[in-house]
Structures are given as structure tokens and as C-alpha cells.
Amino acid sequence: MKTLRIVAACAVALVAGQAWAQAQPATTETATVQPAQDVGGVTDMSRSAAGAPMGLTRQQVYQDLLRSQQSGEQSRLQDLYHGQ
């Protein structure tokens, strides 16, 4: 008999919890993140459409390589890590 009471109490708690969770208003963070481009806002070009940071382009990586070679940074790192 006690088991039946425990099962009934758990069922009531589960139903009440579900009803309370559905009564709460949903919060959205999209309204505060960025203005939408389709309503005239300007999007952040350093982020993808999903909001993740975008990586560097091949041109940017190549320019960084050239700068490190010209400044001598690449050779200093080569000496520091012994070519590994």
C-alpha cells in the first residue's frame, strides 16, 4: 500500500512539474544578440550565420605567413622549437 502512495505522489509531482514548466514564458536571446539583416540591420562579418566565429581565409593566413617570414618571427620560433 505504501508503494502505491509513493507512485501516486511521484505521478502528481511529475504532472505538476510539467504544468508549471509550460506556464513559464520562453526567453529568447536572439532579440538581444544582433539585428537581423532582413530588417535593415548590419550583421557582424566576423561571425557565421549560425553565430560561430569564422576562421581566417586562405589569403589572411598567407599574409600572416609572409609577415612572420619578413619580421624574422618564423626563424625565431624554428630555433626555439628546434624544427619540430
N, C-alpha and C positions, 0 to 999 in steps of 0.2 A: 504494500500500500504506500509506503514511503517513497518507493521508486516512482510510482505513478505521480505523486505530488511533485517530485523533483523534475520529472519530464514535463509536467504541465507548467511549472514555474519557468523552466527554460524556454518553452514554446511561447509563453506570454512575453518574456523578456526579449526574445528574438523578434516577435511581431511588433512590439512597442519600439524597439530599436530601429527597425526598418521604417516604420511610420514616421518616427522623429527625424531620421536621416533624409527622407523625402520631403519633409516640411521645410527644411533649411534651404534658403536660396543659394543657387550655384554662384560661385565667384569666378570671374574670368579675368585673367591677367592681360589678355590681348588688347583691351582698350587702353591700357597704360603703357604698353611696350613701344609701339611705333605707329604712326599714322599710316593708313592703308594707301597704297599707290593709286588705287582706282578712284579715290575721292580727292585726288589732287595733292596728297602728301608726298614727301620725298623719302624714299627708303634709304637705309644705311647700306652703302655699297660694300662694306667690309663683312657683311653677313649674307648668308644664302637665304633663299625663300623660306626655308624651314627655321631660320633663326640661328643656325650654327655658324660659327666663324668660318670664313672661306680661307683656303690655303693660298699660298703665293702662286702666281703664274710662272710659267717657264721663263718668260722674259725677266721677271723680277729676280728669280733665282740666279739666272745667268749674269745679270748686272751685279748682284751681290758677290758672285764668284770673281768677276773681273775686279771689283773694288778691293776684295781681300787679297788678290794677287798683286795688285798695284801698290797697296799700302804695306805689304810685307806680312800681313797678319797670317796668311796661309803658311808661309815658311816658318814663322814662329810657332804655330800650332804643330806643324810637322816635326819640328825639333823637340817640342815638349812631349809629344806622344810617340816619338821615335818611329814614325811611319806606319803606325798601326791603325 
